[in-house]
Amino acid sequence: MGNDTTGPGIQRCDVCIVGAGIAGLNALFTTSQYLSAGQRVILLDRRHRAGGMWVDTYAYVRLHQPHPFFTVGNIGWTLGAEPSHLATKHEVLAQFDHCLDVLRERIAIDEYYGWTMQSDAEADGVVRIQCVSDDGRTMVIEAKHLIKASASDVEPNDPLPVSSTTVRSVSPNYCDMRAGDIDDSNAPVWIIGSGKTAMDTAYALITRHPGREVNLLAGSGTYFAHRDRLFPTGAKRWWGGVTFNPFVDEVTQLFDGTNEDEVARHWRERCGVWVTPKTNNFLLGLLSTAERDAIAAGLNDIVMDHFVDAVDHDGRTELQLRSGAVHEIAPDSWIVNCTGYLLKRSGPYEPYTSPSGRVLSLNARAATLHLTTYMGYFLPHLMFTGQLTQLPLYELDMIDLRQKCNAAFPHTLMTLALHNLSLMTDVLPTKVFRDCGLDIARWYPMPRQLLGTVQFLATHHRRRPHLQRTLDTVARRFDVHCAPLSTSGAPTQPVTAPAAGRAGRG
């Protein structure tokens, strides 16, 4: 169904989903498997179309993983490209549209775009949701279940404020590196940051204008997972590469909550690639050898420090850096804010489930899996099977941990995901895992997939206590929220779930 623009006083539905990004659409996919004919879903989003952060992201972004696994449930792409193709922004948004078309054929969906949820409250088995449109209209939704899929709640980056009147400060979200004044200019560019946005920006500039001066102010540096090793092509898919799931198992066996530097070295040696001389950050991004080499060859200078300001001083233009150093730059330089925008907004803590299990919140302050995409797919299964308040999933405040110890962040996320997937395996039908098209293990031929599955099923009960100890250690060491919930929705002490259950993961 299309967007309702009348803003009626009260709308009633079986399930209300707030957020139409990749997490919300996966929640919609799972919801569609539990509703019957005549039941209704309301899909609400503050943006004016589905797509979440992909609506706002920069024009030259490329999906950094093979595109078939960036989808909704098991809905396939219609792109017709090679699996290794890195989809563009336009192609990703087109896939979201296709997925919605598929789901509209399965269930009744009323879509409200340009609407924001203001509050929600439970009473007498109903969740009452107060909403407002961006033109000031109000609406109340009464639902049996509410899924708040705010996920990372990403906002575009603004240009960095600068004191200099000669440099031009821009942001990728509002300045396409391939067009306009920056494309016509020959002036030097200073990219601030070293993560995926910085790599995309450097690659776009360097490949479009070889020889132009492009510099990187790289902070503490970033390393990436090596795309060529994780996703080999051709015959290497049968015998080469590093299969992701066994490697995660290997990393989480090594990580004990205290040795993040040792684990990072292991990551880099086995499956890492980087441009910067130091590599203190890892946010699960991917980079290929060809991309790394092109960027490294095209960069004029890499400065390992953090941006404070650009100032005009005694006829010179200087970058002021956090270390206290200054770095002279050309007065007409471009400053591009690529400092990243994931996990920066810090709203109030909210548990992933309400005590009744009627409200599910997919948010970064109470993360239960490594990616919000997976949370959107798996947690509604727990909601609709009555397991959401029963299973002692750990939840992690990702924002707080990243601020306190970025080095421990990725390894803790993997530990969290492996622990919670182990619990889910005990209670969810095999079909739930079989229908999960997000699983990047499917890159490899079926025999290699089955080997990883068999290894997981044979070891996940035995491994679970170690994973719990690691998560508890992280919680104590960094004073972050990392714990399971009690049935009242409040954090509690670790509890071991029963090992028996339905058929294991297939």
TIGUZA-586757 format. One line per field, with one value per residue (C-alpha): x, y, z. Coordinates in Angstrom, 3 decimals. Layout:
N
xx: c(X/...)
yy: c(Y/...)
zz: c(Z/...)
//
This chain:
506
xx: c(0.000/1.116/1.873/-1.158/-1.007/-4.229/-2.834/-5.909/-6.401/-6.021/-4.746/-4.880/-2.652/-1.170/2.459/3.957/7.535/9.308/12.222/12.360/16.109/17.772/17.009/13.367/12.809/14.303/11.950/9.130/10.249/10.217/6.875/5.379/6.067/3.856/0.849/-2.238/-4.559/-6.385/-3.713/-2.085/1.379/2.143/5.619/6.711/9.825/10.978/12.481/10.342/11.104/12.454/16.209/17.408/20.945/21.235/18.796/21.173/24.615/27.097/26.510/29.697/29.373/29.808/28.574/31.764/30.512/29.311/25.798/23.763/24.111/22.886/19.213/15.945/15.462/16.073/14.797/17.237/18.585/17.355/20.506/22.008/25.584/28.383/28.109/31.377/29.939/29.984/26.564/26.103/23.760/21.179/21.366/20.973/17.924/16.444/16.872/15.005/12.157/12.122/12.044/9.112/7.258/7.741/6.539/3.506/2.343/2.541/0.939/-1.077/1.359/0.386/3.402/3.788/6.850/7.813/6.498/8.428/7.530/7.450/6.611/5.167/3.424/1.942/-1.438/-3.914/-2.037/-1.821/1.125/0.043/2.399/2.305/3.545/4.022/4.578/7.239/4.500/3.069/0.159/-0.330/-1.412/-1.856/-1.157/-2.445/-0.572/-0.295/3.467/5.924/9.344/11.534/14.171/16.122/19.292/22.321/20.103/22.672/22.716/24.846/28.069/28.263/31.438/33.995/33.921/37.159/38.593/40.411/38.725/40.770/40.151/36.902/35.398/32.921/31.294/30.804/27.081/26.720/29.622/30.086/33.828/33.084/31.180/30.880/33.505/35.698/35.837/36.721/39.392/43.058/43.639/44.935/42.465/42.851/40.679/39.999/39.614/40.792/37.675/35.460/34.173/37.745/38.774/35.769/36.571/40.283/39.532/36.991/39.406/42.511/40.927/39.102/42.060/45.369/48.165/46.001/47.333/45.239/46.301/45.041/44.833/44.321/43.844/45.018/44.624/42.270/42.641/40.071/39.097/40.729/37.932/40.064/40.699/37.199/35.505/37.851/36.538/36.728/38.172/39.542/36.015/36.484/39.880/41.202/40.336/39.444/35.910/34.349/32.451/35.351/37.607/35.186/35.203/39.006/39.086/36.538/38.423/41.532/39.791/39.274/38.236/41.748/43.954/42.480/45.916/46.988/43.712/44.081/47.548/46.061/43.311/45.748/48.122/45.421/42.883/43.886/44.659/45.396/46.746/47.894/51.221/49.374/46.123/44.386/40.799/38.739/35.000/34.382/34.951/36.237/38.930/40.571/44.222/43.448/41.677/44.459/47.170/45.368/44.791/48.320/49.885/47.722/48.094/50.592/50.903/49.542/49.600/48.882/47.120/43.656/42.080/41.353/41.076/42.355/43.658/45.224/48.439/51.079/50.114/50.084/47.282/47.847/46.123/46.095/46.323/45.374/49.005/49.799/51.583/50.727/50.907/51.112/48.776/47.976/45.580/42.967/42.879/39.699/38.962/36.700/35.037/35.297/35.413/32.616/29.062/28.269/27.643/28.018/24.511/23.959/20.312/19.041/19.516/16.549/16.518/16.001/12.679/9.988/8.985/5.896/7.827/5.404/8.014/11.279/13.957/16.805/19.309/23.036/22.748/21.336/22.876/22.371/24.188/27.095/24.951/21.535/20.604/20.877/19.016/16.186/15.965/16.423/14.886/11.350/11.458/12.036/9.229/6.621/7.603/7.400/11.166/12.143/11.795/12.807/16.186/19.068/20.624/23.464/22.982/25.875/26.079/28.120/28.411/29.817/32.300/33.525/34.161/35.976/38.007/37.743/40.372/38.181/35.038/35.076/36.191/33.487/30.883/31.913/31.815/28.369/27.060/28.449/27.074/23.589/23.377/24.280/21.279/19.006/20.088/18.636/15.125/14.535/13.639/16.306/14.269/14.939/18.672/18.142/16.102/18.669/20.070/22.304/24.756/28.017/29.124/26.988/29.729/31.460/30.259/27.862/30.476/32.446/29.241/28.219/31.635/31.307/27.778/28.858/31.754/29.449/26.836/29.492/31.129/28.741/27.420/30.931/32.179/29.372/30.853/34.067/32.035/30.090/33.265/34.696/31.592/31.521/35.190/34.553/31.637/33.734/36.939/35.422/32.361/29.998/26.571/27.145/24.784/21.629/18.214/15.937/12.285/11.582/13.656/16.483/20.108/20.841/23.664/24.683/22.424/23.176/20.325/19.256/21.351/18.451/15.944/14.651/16.656/19.980/21.185/21.103)
yy: c(0.000/3.561/6.348/7.648/11.461/12.216/11.670/9.974/10.225/6.522/3.640/0.030/-2.789/-6.085/-4.970/-1.490/-1.236/2.085/2.405/1.324/0.789/-2.589/-3.605/-2.558/-4.279/-7.491/-7.205/-6.777/-9.913/-11.972/-10.473/-11.542/-15.171/-15.028/-12.957/-14.379/-12.907/-9.863/-8.899/-5.520/-4.000/-0.288/0.723/4.163/6.158/9.748/9.758/10.060/6.608/3.247/2.748/4.147/5.532/4.666/7.484/10.044/8.588/10.083/9.625/7.693/5.121/1.464/-1.493/-2.996/-6.604/-8.782/-7.558/-10.827/-10.889/-7.322/-8.037/-8.607/-12.159/-14.449/-12.114/-12.306/-9.437/-8.782/-6.875/-9.638/-8.684/-10.967/-11.822/-9.966/-6.721/-3.869/-2.300/1.456/3.583/3.560/-0.228/-0.752/1.521/-0.299/-3.588/-2.128/-1.171/-4.678/-6.262/-4.069/-5.036/-8.712/-8.195/-6.170/-9.283/-11.329/-9.110/-5.897/-3.028/0.601/2.843/6.224/8.136/11.506/10.425/10.225/8.225/10.485/7.991/4.567/3.057/-0.360/-0.917/-3.804/-5.778/-2.850/-0.642/2.959/4.910/8.699/9.984/13.310/14.086/16.458/18.979/18.879/16.427/13.904/10.286/7.547/3.909/1.082/-2.165/-5.606/-5.526/-2.699/-3.113/-0.041/-0.467/2.726/0.582/2.911/5.962/7.468/11.170/12.629/14.362/18.135/19.868/20.436/23.976/25.822/29.213/29.675/31.859/30.385/26.620/25.029/22.592/20.050/16.711/13.756/13.786/17.241/17.290/14.634/14.229/13.496/16.671/20.405/22.779/20.155/18.154/21.250/22.344/21.341/22.412/19.863/17.793/16.813/13.853/13.782/10.184/6.719/4.522/3.340/6.812/8.073/5.148/5.674/9.376/8.851/6.197/8.428/11.381/9.404/7.314/10.275/12.690/10.780/13.063/15.427/16.080/14.020/13.756/11.774/13.038/9.560/9.872/6.625/4.602/1.846/-1.691/-3.581/-7.172/-8.346/-8.755/-10.929/-13.398/-13.466/-13.591/-15.262/-15.747/-18.578/-21.917/-20.405/-20.459/-24.251/-24.362/-20.841/-17.815/-17.471/-18.634/-16.058/-18.167/-20.481/-17.433/-15.696/-18.861/-18.763/-15.081/-15.494/-18.469/-16.283/-13.191/-13.292/-9.678/-8.511/-9.181/-7.034/-6.015/-9.641/-10.453/-7.413/-8.597/-12.002/-10.363/-8.250/-11.130/-13.562/-11.319/-7.661/-4.951/-1.279/1.937/3.794/3.050/2.588/0.675/1.139/0.947/-1.833/-1.472/-4.625/-2.794/-4.516/-3.452/-5.230/-5.344/-3.377/-0.632/-0.474/-0.261/2.420/4.561/4.080/4.960/8.054/9.606/12.443/12.442/10.535/12.337/10.224/12.778/14.174/17.334/20.277/23.287/24.946/28.463/31.356/32.446/34.954/34.557/30.759/28.232/25.538/22.457/22.459/18.895/17.213/16.396/20.116/19.924/22.174/21.221/23.839/23.324/25.212/28.080/26.951/23.328/21.316/19.791/16.725/15.437/11.637/11.072/8.501/8.621/5.146/4.761/8.464/9.339/8.351/8.317/6.956/3.267/1.081/-2.726/-4.772/-6.037/-4.781/-7.103/-8.243/-8.987/-6.784/-4.109/-4.984/-2.315/-2.739/-0.153/0.333/0.858/-2.668/-4.622/-8.381/-9.240/-7.797/-6.124/-4.487/-6.348/-9.642/-8.214/-7.182/-10.678/-12.914/-11.068/-10.834/-14.627/-14.729/-12.210/-14.139/-17.520/-16.231/-16.565/-12.898/-12.515/-16.091/-16.399/-14.856/-12.953/-10.631/-7.029/-4.622/-0.838/-0.556/3.214/3.244/0.438/2.043/5.291/3.565/0.964/0.961/-1.792/-4.263/-3.257/-5.578/-8.669/-8.095/-7.765/-11.113/-12.716/-11.273/-12.532/-16.039/-16.352/-15.148/-17.150/-20.202/-19.536/-18.911/-22.161/-24.048/-22.609/-21.537/-23.965/-24.864/-23.113/-19.739/-20.145/-21.728/-18.702/-16.158/-14.762/-12.408/-15.206/-14.436/-18.058/-18.733/-17.216/-20.584/-23.830/-26.010/-28.518/-25.707/-24.200/-27.557/-28.046/-24.733/-25.612/-29.010/-27.440/-24.838/-27.396/-29.664/-26.971/-24.113/-25.526/-26.255/-22.847/-20.824/-20.518/-19.030/-16.511/-15.559/-15.084/-12.867/-10.682/-10.421/-9.434/-6.675/-5.397/-5.194/-3.968/-1.065/-0.453/-0.865/-2.430/-5.970/-8.453/-10.504/-9.207/-10.617/-11.237/-7.758/-6.187/-5.101/-6.269/-9.325/-11.719/-14.216/-17.230/-20.331/-21.337/-24.990/-26.854/-28.883/-27.501/-27.770/-28.919/-27.144/-24.811/-26.187)
zz: c(0.000/-0.568/1.875/3.807/3.900/5.770/9.284/10.816/14.565/15.438/13.330/14.565/13.399/14.473/14.124/13.844/12.558/13.015/10.609/6.958/6.654/6.214/9.824/9.643/6.307/7.653/10.616/8.112/6.253/9.451/10.498/7.162/8.059/11.170/10.082/8.433/5.811/7.129/9.630/9.125/9.439/9.641/8.435/9.610/8.725/9.214/5.726/2.619/1.274/2.406/2.590/5.909/5.843/2.147/1.383/2.912/2.225/-0.227/-3.951/-4.748/-1.954/-2.888/-0.893/0.539/0.649/-2.234/-2.894/-2.690/1.115/1.613/1.288/3.111/4.383/1.441/-1.293/-4.189/-6.219/-9.763/-10.743/-12.858/-11.914/-10.794/-7.075/-6.393/-7.783/-5.257/-5.600/-5.942/-3.865/-6.675/-6.964/-3.211/-3.067/-6.049/-4.162/-1.176/-3.522/-4.975/-1.513/-0.498/-3.667/-2.783/0.796/-0.300/-2.126/1.095/3.730/4.072/4.672/5.248/4.761/6.438/5.253/6.684/10.118/13.390/16.482/19.535/22.291/23.037/26.032/26.828/28.520/28.504/25.850/23.426/22.504/21.941/19.662/19.329/15.950/14.224/10.545/9.312/8.484/12.012/11.764/14.561/14.647/17.229/16.341/18.508/17.837/19.351/18.744/18.132/16.512/16.839/14.149/14.703/14.450/14.236/13.575/11.224/10.355/7.529/8.513/8.202/6.983/9.730/11.172/10.376/11.313/8.019/5.390/2.541/2.725/1.631/4.126/2.755/3.590/1.213/1.986/0.453/-2.000/-4.685/-5.280/-8.948/-9.791/-9.209/-7.865/-6.190/-9.419/-11.452/-8.964/-9.033/-5.426/-2.886/-0.900/2.756/3.710/7.455/8.645/7.632/7.635/4.811/3.900/3.705/1.492/-0.810/-1.044/-1.716/-4.329/-6.093/-6.237/-7.168/-9.920/-11.451/-11.436/-11.309/-10.146/-8.153/-4.643/-2.214/1.428/4.403/7.985/9.330/13.085/14.706/11.493/10.374/9.109/7.096/6.498/3.274/0.727/-1.561/1.265/2.686/-0.725/-3.215/-6.737/-9.239/-8.182/-4.960/-3.584/-3.280/-1.618/-0.923/1.126/4.786/5.513/7.789/10.315/11.265/11.448/13.838/15.928/15.948/16.960/19.749/21.161/21.361/22.790/26.565/27.176/28.138/25.085/22.299/21.007/20.566/18.787/16.525/15.470/14.672/12.616/10.639/9.924/8.822/7.183/7.274/4.729/5.348/3.889/6.995/8.760/12.065/12.416/15.758/14.480/12.923/12.306/10.241/6.952/3.806/1.343/-1.586/-2.610/-5.786/-3.841/-1.255/-3.904/-5.931/-2.836/-1.463/-4.820/-5.243/-1.801/-1.546/2.262/5.258/8.610/11.686/13.871/14.582/13.161/15.454/13.126/9.955/10.630/8.758/10.500/9.348/5.709/5.937/6.268/8.868/10.172/13.964/15.278/18.536/19.362/19.363/16.025/13.083/9.417/6.682/3.720/0.524/1.286/-1.252/-0.037/0.332/3.771/3.462/6.641/6.468/10.217/10.035/11.294/12.634/16.376/17.088/18.261/21.860/22.880/26.192/26.985/26.106/26.537/23.400/24.753/27.092/29.977/28.046/24.855/22.894/22.192/20.438/20.146/17.671/18.822/19.349/23.119/23.541/20.664/20.616/17.370/15.433/12.768/13.027/9.834/11.705/14.692/12.388/10.962/14.034/16.992/15.538/15.242/18.995/19.527/17.551/19.017/22.591/23.199/23.311/27.082/27.892/26.195/28.214/25.340/26.236/25.178/24.651/24.680/21.495/21.639/25.159/24.448/21.251/23.103/25.961/24.035/20.266/20.095/22.004/20.147/17.073/19.002/21.621/18.874/17.408/20.848/21.483/18.136/18.536/22.070/21.177/17.949/20.012/22.251/19.268/17.659/20.610/20.243/16.626/13.822/11.302/8.606/10.237/9.603/6.207/5.042/6.223/2.978/4.989/5.832/4.023/4.526/1.452/-0.657/-0.542/-2.178/-0.188/1.094/2.763/4.175/5.631/7.210/9.036/10.171/11.490/13.384/14.951/16.007/17.489/19.602/20.387/23.692/24.915/23.827/25.395/28.941/27.516/25.500/28.630/30.658/27.930/27.807/31.609/31.616/29.072/31.171/34.354/32.773/30.839/33.014/30.063/29.933/28.620/30.278/29.791/30.794/33.467/32.650/34.031/31.277/33.601/33.369/35.469/36.157/33.431/33.042/31.022/28.734/28.531/26.019/24.665/22.213/18.697/15.729/15.432/12.764/9.247)
//
